[in-house]
Amino acid sequence: MKTEAELEQLLSFFEKLAEKEKADLLEWGIAGKHCEVKDGKAVRTNQEAFDIVIGFPYKLPLGTVMESRSRKRTKNEVRLA
């Protein structure tokens, strides 16, 4: 970090990421699409979709993620935002 303002911005990001709603989203995905709540507990219903959309960027080094986003994809591959 070059400035205190940049550090504060980064810390703010991590604080927001730690909020229950956002932490649940990263852990379980989108309700109705990747998981359902049954008896008060989240249950993953579509592991493959979760892995592609939510889990993929967090399992690989950043260089691998950036490389995969820039290369051409086959018609069966999902393009991440």
N, C-alpha and C positions, 0 to 999 in steps of 0.2 A: 504494500500500500504506500502510495506517495503522500497522501494527506490524511489528516484525521477525519475529514468528511467522507473520504472513500472507505475508511475503516468503519465508520458509523453506518454507512449504507450497506456494507457487507454484513455487519452484525444485525442490522434490521431485517435483512433478507432471511438470515438463519432463525431469528426470533419468529418471524411469520411462518417459516417452514415448520417450526416446532409446534404451532397451534394445532389442536386436536383435529380439526377439520382437514387441514392440509396434510398432516401426518397420516391420517386415515386414508386419504386419497392416494398417497404414495404407497401405503402398505397394501391396500385392498382394491384400489381402482375406483371406477364409477359405479355407484349402486344401480342395479338393473342392467348393467352392461358387462361388468367384470365380477360382481359379487351381489349377494342378497343378504339381508339381515334376517336370521332365523333364531327365534328364542333369545333375542337381544345380542346375538353374536354374528359377526360378519363371516360369510362362507363364500369362498371364491367359486364362481360358476363357469368362468371362461378363462382358464389359465393361459391358453394360447394368445388370446386377444390382449390380456394383461401384459404378458411378456413382450409382445410386439410394441404396444403403445405406451405402456407405463414403465415396465421394467427394463427395456432395452438400453436406454441411454445411461442407466445407472450401473450397469454390469460391466461396461467396457471402459478402457482408458479414453479420455476425451479425443485424442487424435484418431482413434478408430471410429468414434461416432461421427466426427467431422468428415472423415474420408468416406464413410458409408453414405452420408447425406449428399455428397457432391458427385458420386459416380452414377452412371446410368443404371436404371433398374429394369428388371424383367417385368412383364405384365402382371406377374403374381406377387411381386414384392410391394409392401406398403411404404409409401413415402411419409416420413415423419415431418411434422411442421418445422 
